[in-house]
Amino acid sequence: MRLIPAFLALSLLPALAAAQSPDLKQLSRLAPDADPRVLSLALEARQCAAQSFGEAPSPRLAVIDYSRASTEKRLWVFDLANNTLLFHEVVAHGQGTGENMARAFSNVDGSHQSSLGLFRTGETYQGGNGYSLRMEGLEPGTNDKAMSRAIVMHGAPYVNVQTALKQGRLGRSWGCPAVRPEVARQVIDSLKNGQMIFSYYPDTNWLAKSPFIKCRDKQQLAGASTNSRALAAQ
């Protein structure tokens, strides 16, 4: 067996990662009603996070599209390792985020608003809302207070499609992505221990500052800025 020189192996890593990464077309086939632009951003954020932390991309990815009404199924859970869609569900947003349509997002405790961006999942536990999943916000200033705010995934009886059709919106949480009690344990177990959850809304400020969206462009821009300052100081 021929060994690949170390320098050549390192040079091949980006190509190998690209070859093994989930294809947007495949995800779009699995979730034809999802916005392909949102799926693309979620895949990009997942990949950028893996590169930033020096780890393999998570095999599972949940995508929440808060630009859609709460009465719509706007949560998708993908098993990227096996190229399957595990769940397509309704999901609640926070009381402070809006009525049927989400409008406002926050990282502030007591706001009762949902947070945007990329989260890494933690362990499960039994809490006031039953079986729940801790979420670590990975974006400074956007969702990094999720742990201290107790923003977790859990089941809730107010996530009820029949009731939502009558009152014009799904029930709302205090900022947590709550799901139907009937599927809560299955959804949580599919996402626990180091998987990724990507919460989207077309917020231009967040899209511009997120470290996991267009991360290569931002890294190059930061490098160019650093070089310019170094040259100016000479």
VENSUL-V433889 format. One record per helix or strand of 3 or more residues. SS is the DSSP state (H for helix, E for strand). FROM is the first residue (numbers start at 0). TO is the last residue. If there is no record, write none. Layout:
BEGIN
[[SS | FROM | TO] [SS | FROM | TO]]
END
This chain:
BEGIN
[[H | 5 | 19] [H | 23 | 29] [H | 35 | 52] [E | 59 | 64] [E | 74 | 78] [E | 83 | 88] [E | 116 | 126] [E | 129 | 136] [H | 145 | 148] [E | 151 | 154] [H | 160 | 166] [H | 180 | 190] [E | 195 | 199] [H | 203 | 208] [H | 214 | 232]]
END
